[in-house]
């Protein structure tokens, strides 16, 4: 598992790459490690397709 940084929103259930188009409408974007994202139950985004 990589220690890459991904991004989530306060109300979302997916993690994203920073340049994901689905994040452009969100006012708050939170950086999170892949390990933390998976531990908190986030799923990979279907648009930007980060690794699981």
PDB file of N, CA, C and O in Angstrom:
ATOM      1  N   UNK A   1       0.851  -1.175   0.000  1.00  0.00           N
ATOM      2  CA  UNK A   1       0.000   0.000   0.000  1.00  0.00           C
ATOM      3  C   UNK A   1       0.898   1.240   0.000  1.00  0.00           C
ATOM      4  O   UNK A   1       1.835   1.345   0.791  1.00  0.00           O
ATOM      5  N   UNK A   2       0.595   2.164  -0.893  1.00  0.00           N
ATOM      6  CA  UNK A   2       1.396   3.384  -0.974  1.00  0.00           C
ATOM      7  C   UNK A   2       0.960   4.385   0.091  1.00  0.00           C
ATOM      8  O   UNK A   2      -0.125   4.275   0.663  1.00  0.00           O
ATOM      9  N   UNK A   3       1.814   5.349   0.339  1.00  0.00           N
ATOM     10  CA  UNK A   3       1.502   6.399   1.288  1.00  0.00           C
ATOM     11  C   UNK A   3       1.074   7.661   0.542  1.00  0.00           C
ATOM     12  O   UNK A   3       1.277   8.775   1.026  1.00  0.00           O
ATOM     13  N   UNK A   4       0.488   7.484  -0.624  1.00  0.00           N
ATOM     14  CA  UNK A   4       0.052   8.593  -1.467  1.00  0.00           C
ATOM     15  C   UNK A   4      -1.085   9.360  -0.795  1.00  0.00           C
ATOM     16  O   UNK A   4      -1.856   8.792  -0.022  1.00  0.00           O
ATOM     17  N   UNK A   5      -1.180  10.645  -1.095  1.00  0.00           N
ATOM     18  CA  UNK A   5      -2.251  11.470  -0.539  1.00  0.00           C
ATOM     19  C   UNK A   5      -3.414  11.515  -1.508  1.00  0.00           C
ATOM     20  O   UNK A   5      -3.229  11.707  -2.710  1.00  0.00           O
ATOM     21  N   UNK A   6      -4.607  11.336  -0.979  1.00  0.00           N
ATOM     22  CA  UNK A   6      -5.841  11.447  -1.737  1.00  0.00           C
ATOM     23  C   UNK A   6      -6.699  12.504  -1.068  1.00  0.00           C
ATOM     24  O   UNK A   6      -6.286  13.108  -0.079  1.00  0.00           O
ATOM     25  N   UNK A   7      -7.889  12.729  -1.602  1.00  0.00           N
ATOM     26  CA  UNK A   7      -8.714  13.821  -1.104  1.00  0.00           C
ATOM     27  C   UNK A   7     -10.152  13.361  -0.956  1.00  0.00           C
ATOM     28  O   UNK A   7     -10.660  12.582  -1.763  1.00  0.00           O
ATOM     29  N   UNK A   8     -10.801  13.861   0.096  1.00  0.00           N
ATOM     30  CA  UNK A   8     -12.195  13.545   0.385  1.00  0.00           C
ATOM     31  C   UNK A   8     -12.926  14.848   0.698  1.00  0.00           C
ATOM     32  O   UNK A   8     -12.307  15.889   0.919  1.00  0.00           O
ATOM     33  N   UNK A   9     -14.245  14.767   0.711  1.00  0.00           N
ATOM     34  CA  UNK A   9     -15.064  15.902   1.138  1.00  0.00           C
ATOM     35  C   UNK A   9     -15.750  15.517   2.451  1.00  0.00           C
ATOM     36  O   UNK A   9     -15.865  14.330   2.758  1.00  0.00           O
ATOM     37  N   UNK A  10     -16.199  16.488   3.216  1.00  0.00           N
ATOM     38  CA  UNK A  10     -16.831  16.173   4.505  1.00  0.00           C
ATOM     39  C   UNK A  10     -18.075  15.283   4.391  1.00  0.00           C
ATOM     40  O   UNK A  10     -18.377  14.527   5.315  1.00  0.00           O
ATOM     41  N   UNK A  11     -18.790  15.364   3.280  1.00  0.00           N
ATOM     42  CA  UNK A  11     -20.024  14.582   3.150  1.00  0.00           C
ATOM     43  C   UNK A  11     -19.911  13.425   2.172  1.00  0.00           C
ATOM     44  O   UNK A  11     -20.858  12.656   2.013  1.00  0.00           O
ATOM     45  N   UNK A  12     -18.751  13.291   1.509  1.00  0.00           N
ATOM     46  CA  UNK A  12     -18.592  12.249   0.495  1.00  0.00           C
ATOM     47  C   UNK A  12     -18.252  10.887   1.076  1.00  0.00           C
ATOM     48  O   UNK A  12     -17.945  10.750   2.260  1.00  0.00           O
ATOM     49  N   UNK A  13     -18.315   9.889   0.215  1.00  0.00           N
ATOM     50  CA  UNK A  13     -18.000   8.516   0.609  1.00  0.00           C
ATOM     51  C   UNK A  13     -16.890   7.923  -0.271  1.00  0.00           C
ATOM     52  O   UNK A  13     -16.590   6.731  -0.194  1.00  0.00           O
ATOM     53  N   UNK A  14     -16.288   8.780  -1.110  1.00  0.00           N
ATOM     54  CA  UNK A  14     -15.244   8.345  -2.045  1.00  0.00           C
ATOM     55  C   UNK A  14     -13.959   9.118  -1.783  1.00  0.00           C
ATOM     56  O   UNK A  14     -13.992  10.225  -1.244  1.00  0.00           O
ATOM     57  N   UNK A  15     -12.812   8.524  -2.173  1.00  0.00           N
ATOM     58  CA  UNK A  15     -11.557   9.264  -2.148  1.00  0.00           C
ATOM     59  C   UNK A  15     -11.116   9.492  -3.589  1.00  0.00           C
ATOM     60  O   UNK A  15     -11.418   8.696  -4.478  1.00  0.00           O
ATOM     61  N   UNK A  16     -10.396  10.593  -3.804  1.00  0.00           N
ATOM     62  CA  UNK A  16     -10.111  11.086  -5.147  1.00  0.00           C
ATOM     63  C   UNK A  16      -8.668  11.528  -5.302  1.00  0.00           C
ATOM     64  O   UNK A  16      -7.973  11.796  -4.322  1.00  0.00           O
ATOM     65  N   UNK A  17      -8.224  11.601  -6.577  1.00  0.00           N
ATOM     66  CA  UNK A  17      -7.006  12.325  -6.904  1.00  0.00           C
ATOM     67  C   UNK A  17      -7.340  13.810  -6.809  1.00  0.00           C
ATOM     68  O   UNK A  17      -8.498  14.192  -6.979  1.00  0.00           O
ATOM     69  N   UNK A  18      -6.351  14.645  -6.543  1.00  0.00           N
ATOM     70  CA  UNK A  18      -6.590  16.079  -6.348  1.00  0.00           C
ATOM     71  C   UNK A  18      -7.244  16.740  -7.548  1.00  0.00           C
ATOM     72  O   UNK A  18      -8.058  17.647  -7.374  1.00  0.00           O
ATOM     73  N   UNK A  19      -6.917  16.319  -8.745  1.00  0.00           N
ATOM     74  CA  UNK A  19      -7.454  16.968  -9.938  1.00  0.00           C
ATOM     75  C   UNK A  19      -8.776  16.381 -10.418  1.00  0.00           C
ATOM     76  O   UNK A  19      -9.198  16.671 -11.538  1.00  0.00           O
ATOM     77  N   UNK A  20      -9.434  15.576  -9.615  1.00  0.00           N
ATOM     78  CA  UNK A  20     -10.699  14.949 -10.007  1.00  0.00           C
ATOM     79  C   UNK A  20     -11.769  16.020 -10.228  1.00  0.00           C
ATOM     80  O   UNK A  20     -11.950  16.909  -9.395  1.00  0.00           O
ATOM     81  N   UNK A  21     -12.465  15.926 -11.342  1.00  0.00           N
ATOM     82  CA  UNK A  21     -13.491  16.918 -11.669  1.00  0.00           C
ATOM     83  C   UNK A  21     -14.646  16.921 -10.674  1.00  0.00           C
ATOM     84  O   UNK A  21     -15.335  17.934 -10.547  1.00  0.00           O
ATOM     85  N   UNK A  22     -14.875  15.826  -9.971  1.00  0.00           N
ATOM     86  CA  UNK A  22     -15.987  15.785  -9.024  1.00  0.00           C
ATOM     87  C   UNK A  22     -15.712  16.612  -7.770  1.00  0.00           C
ATOM     88  O   UNK A  22     -16.637  16.915  -7.017  1.00  0.00           O
ATOM     89  N   UNK A  23     -14.457  16.979  -7.539  1.00  0.00           N
ATOM     90  CA  UNK A  23     -14.117  17.803  -6.381  1.00  0.00           C
ATOM     91  C   UNK A  23     -14.289  19.290  -6.653  1.00  0.00           C
ATOM     92  O   UNK A  23     -14.258  20.083  -5.712  1.00  0.00           O
ATOM     93  N   UNK A  24     -14.466  19.693  -7.893  1.00  0.00           N
ATOM     94  CA  UNK A  24     -14.503  21.116  -8.229  1.00  0.00           C
ATOM     95  C   UNK A  24     -15.704  21.838  -7.623  1.00  0.00           C
ATOM     96  O   UNK A  24     -15.645  23.052  -7.431  1.00  0.00           O
ATOM     97  N   UNK A  25     -16.761  21.147  -7.325  1.00  0.00           N
ATOM     98  CA  UNK A  25     -17.949  21.781  -6.743  1.00  0.00           C
ATOM     99  C   UNK A  25     -17.904  21.861  -5.221  1.00  0.00           C
ATOM    100  O   UNK A  25     -18.727  22.548  -4.615  1.00  0.00           O
ATOM    101  N   UNK A  26     -16.979  21.186  -4.612  1.00  0.00           N
ATOM    102  CA  UNK A  26     -16.888  21.156  -3.159  1.00  0.00           C
ATOM    103  C   UNK A  26     -16.082  22.345  -2.637  1.00  0.00           C
ATOM    104  O   UNK A  26     -15.017  22.664  -3.166  1.00  0.00           O
ATOM    105  N   UNK A  27     -16.596  22.991  -1.604  1.00  0.00           N
ATOM    106  CA  UNK A  27     -15.897  24.113  -0.988  1.00  0.00           C
ATOM    107  C   UNK A  27     -14.803  23.634  -0.046  1.00  0.00           C
ATOM    108  O   UNK A  27     -13.820  24.342   0.170  1.00  0.00           O
ATOM    109  N   UNK A  28     -14.961  22.444   0.515  1.00  0.00           N
ATOM    110  CA  UNK A  28     -13.992  21.903   1.463  1.00  0.00           C
ATOM    111  C   UNK A  28     -13.474  20.562   0.948  1.00  0.00           C
ATOM    112  O   UNK A  28     -14.239  19.627   0.715  1.00  0.00           O
ATOM    113  N   UNK A  29     -12.157  20.496   0.776  1.00  0.00           N
ATOM    114  CA  UNK A  29     -11.498  19.270   0.345  1.00  0.00           C
ATOM    115  C   UNK A  29     -10.441  18.945   1.387  1.00  0.00           C
ATOM    116  O   UNK A  29      -9.640  19.806   1.752  1.00  0.00           O
ATOM    117  N   UNK A  30     -10.435  17.710   1.866  1.00  0.00           N
ATOM    118  CA  UNK A  30      -9.554  17.282   2.947  1.00  0.00           C
ATOM    119  C   UNK A  30      -8.543  16.266   2.427  1.00  0.00           C
ATOM    120  O   UNK A  30      -8.914  15.276   1.797  1.00  0.00           O
ATOM    121  N   UNK A  31      -7.272  16.517   2.691  1.00  0.00           N
ATOM    122  CA  UNK A  31      -6.220  15.562   2.315  1.00  0.00           C
ATOM    123  C   UNK A  31      -6.247  14.392   3.290  1.00  0.00           C
ATOM    124  O   UNK A  31      -6.454  14.571   4.490  1.00  0.00           O
ATOM    125  N   UNK A  32      -6.033  13.189   2.757  1.00  0.00           N
ATOM    126  CA  UNK A  32      -6.080  11.978   3.581  1.00  0.00           C
ATOM    127  C   UNK A  32      -5.158  10.933   2.965  1.00  0.00           C
ATOM    128  O   UNK A  32      -5.025  10.860   1.744  1.00  0.00           O
ATOM    129  N   UNK A  33      -4.534  10.141   3.792  1.00  0.00           N
ATOM    130  CA  UNK A  33      -3.699   9.061   3.264  1.00  0.00           C
ATOM    131  C   UNK A  33      -4.597   7.928   2.785  1.00  0.00           C
ATOM    132  O   UNK A  33      -5.744   7.805   3.216  1.00  0.00           O
ATOM    133  N   UNK A  34      -4.077   7.124   1.912  1.00  0.00           N
ATOM    134  CA  UNK A  34      -4.846   5.986   1.411  1.00  0.00           C
ATOM    135  C   UNK A  34      -5.217   5.056   2.566  1.00  0.00           C
ATOM    136  O   UNK A  34      -6.346   4.569   2.635  1.00  0.00           O
ATOM    137  N   UNK A  35      -4.293   4.815   3.451  1.00  0.00           N
ATOM    138  CA  UNK A  35      -4.544   3.946   4.601  1.00  0.00           C
ATOM    139  C   UNK A  35      -5.720   4.474   5.442  1.00  0.00           C
ATOM    140  O   UNK A  35      -6.612   3.710   5.813  1.00  0.00           O
ATOM    141  N   UNK A  36      -5.717   5.773   5.738  1.00  0.00           N
ATOM    142  CA  UNK A  36      -6.800   6.363   6.528  1.00  0.00           C
ATOM    143  C   UNK A  36      -8.117   6.354   5.769  1.00  0.00           C
ATOM    144  O   UNK A  36      -9.175   6.112   6.348  1.00  0.00           O
ATOM    145  N   UNK A  37      -8.048   6.619   4.477  1.00  0.00           N
ATOM    146  CA  UNK A  37      -9.271   6.616   3.666  1.00  0.00           C
ATOM    147  C   UNK A  37      -9.935   5.241   3.707  1.00  0.00           C
ATOM    148  O   UNK A  37     -11.146   5.133   3.901  1.00  0.00           O
ATOM    149  N   UNK A  38      -9.138   4.198   3.524  1.00  0.00           N
ATOM    150  CA  UNK A  38      -9.695   2.845   3.560  1.00  0.00           C
ATOM    151  C   UNK A  38     -10.174   2.465   4.961  1.00  0.00           C
ATOM    152  O   UNK A  38     -11.203   1.806   5.109  1.00  0.00           O
ATOM    153  N   UNK A  39      -9.436   2.875   5.978  1.00  0.00           N
ATOM    154  CA  UNK A  39      -9.826   2.567   7.361  1.00  0.00           C
ATOM    155  C   UNK A  39     -11.144   3.242   7.730  1.00  0.00           C
ATOM    156  O   UNK A  39     -11.899   2.723   8.552  1.00  0.00           O
ATOM    157  N   UNK A  40     -11.421   4.388   7.129  1.00  0.00           N
ATOM    158  CA  UNK A  40     -12.655   5.129   7.426  1.00  0.00           C
ATOM    159  C   UNK A  40     -13.803   4.736   6.506  1.00  0.00           C
ATOM    160  O   UNK A  40     -14.892   5.306   6.586  1.00  0.00           O
ATOM    161  N   UNK A  41     -13.561   3.765   5.634  1.00  0.00           N
ATOM    162  CA  UNK A  41     -14.630   3.231   4.795  1.00  0.00           C
ATOM    163  C   UNK A  41     -14.850   3.935   3.468  1.00  0.00           C
ATOM    164  O   UNK A  41     -15.853   3.682   2.800  1.00  0.00           O
ATOM    165  N   UNK A  42     -13.931   4.816   3.069  1.00  0.00           N
ATOM    166  CA  UNK A  42     -14.073   5.477   1.780  1.00  0.00           C
ATOM    167  C   UNK A  42     -13.790   4.487   0.659  1.00  0.00           C
ATOM    168  O   UNK A  42     -12.964   3.587   0.811  1.00  0.00           O
ATOM    169  N   UNK A  43     -14.466   4.652  -0.449  1.00  0.00           N
ATOM    170  CA  UNK A  43     -14.282   3.837  -1.642  1.00  0.00           C
ATOM    171  C   UNK A  43     -13.582   4.687  -2.697  1.00  0.00           C
ATOM    172  O   UNK A  43     -13.673   5.914  -2.641  1.00  0.00           O
ATOM    173  N   UNK A  44     -12.882   4.074  -3.664  1.00  0.00           N
ATOM    174  CA  UNK A  44     -12.252   4.863  -4.723  1.00  0.00           C
ATOM    175  C   UNK A  44     -13.306   5.484  -5.654  1.00  0.00           C
ATOM    176  O   UNK A  44     -14.345   4.882  -5.925  1.00  0.00           O
ATOM    177  N   UNK A  45     -13.022   6.665  -6.121  1.00  0.00           N
ATOM    178  CA  UNK A  45     -13.910   7.383  -7.036  1.00  0.00           C
ATOM    179  C   UNK A  45     -13.995   6.646  -8.370  1.00  0.00           C
ATOM    180  O   UNK A  45     -12.992   6.124  -8.856  1.00  0.00           O
ATOM    181  N   UNK A  46     -15.166   6.602  -8.953  1.00  0.00           N
ATOM    182  CA  UNK A  46     -15.351   5.958 -10.248  1.00  0.00           C
ATOM    183  C   UNK A  46     -14.951   6.841 -11.410  1.00  0.00           C
ATOM    184  O   UNK A  46     -14.836   6.358 -12.536  1.00  0.00           O
ATOM    185  N   UNK A  47     -14.736   8.128 -11.166  1.00  0.00           N
ATOM    186  CA  UNK A  47     -14.371   9.050 -12.231  1.00  0.00           C
ATOM    187  C   UNK A  47     -12.856   9.120 -12.402  1.00  0.00           C
ATOM    188  O   UNK A  47     -12.351   8.906 -13.504  1.00  0.00           O
ATOM    189  N   UNK A  48     -12.131   9.413 -11.338  1.00  0.00           N
ATOM    190  CA  UNK A  48     -10.661   9.551 -11.438  1.00  0.00           C
ATOM    191  C   UNK A  48      -9.941   8.221 -11.203  1.00  0.00           C
ATOM    192  O   UNK A  48      -8.753   8.100 -11.503  1.00  0.00           O
ATOM    193  N   UNK A  49     -10.636   7.247 -10.682  1.00  0.00           N
ATOM    194  CA  UNK A  49     -10.156   5.872 -10.515  1.00  0.00           C
ATOM    195  C   UNK A  49      -8.825   5.719  -9.771  1.00  0.00           C
ATOM    196  O   UNK A  49      -7.879   5.152 -10.317  1.00  0.00           O
ATOM    197  N   UNK A  50      -8.741   6.220  -8.529  1.00  0.00           N
ATOM    198  CA  UNK A  50      -7.529   5.975  -7.753  1.00  0.00           C
ATOM    199  C   UNK A  50      -7.432   4.485  -7.398  1.00  0.00           C
ATOM    200  O   UNK A  50      -8.446   3.788  -7.402  1.00  0.00           O
ATOM    201  N   UNK A  51      -6.239   3.996  -7.095  1.00  0.00           N
ATOM    202  CA  UNK A  51      -6.108   2.575  -6.769  1.00  0.00           C
ATOM    203  C   UNK A  51      -6.793   2.202  -5.462  1.00  0.00           C
ATOM    204  O   UNK A  51      -6.878   3.016  -4.542  1.00  0.00           O
ATOM    205  N   UNK A  52      -7.273   0.990  -5.387  1.00  0.00           N
ATOM    206  CA  UNK A  52      -7.923   0.481  -4.173  1.00  0.00           C
ATOM    207  C   UNK A  52      -6.874   0.074  -3.201  1.00  0.00           C
ATOM    208  O   UNK A  52      -7.194  -0.385  -2.105  1.00  0.00           O
TER     209      UNK A  52
END
